[in-house]
Amino acid sequence: MQRLPSEVAGAWVSQAERMARIVIDRLNLILDNASAGNYTSYEAFA
């Protein structure tokens, strides 16, 4: 089944948005832990 380029691009963009949100959430978690004085927050990457 062939998909239109616009459909493929739309799926790629939505996937990239999900990945970006996950990365941003983890960065925010790390920054929150760092500001709280917990610099060894390996659980943020779990």
C-alpha positions, 0 to 999 in steps of 0.5 A: 500500500502506497502512501502519499508523501504528505502522509509520510511527512505528517507521520514523521512530524508527529513522531518527532513531536512525541520524541521531542516532548519526551526529551523535554520532559526528561530535561525538565525532570533533570533540571528540577532535580538539579535545582533541588540539589539532587545532582545524581539523578540517574533515575531521570534516564530510566 
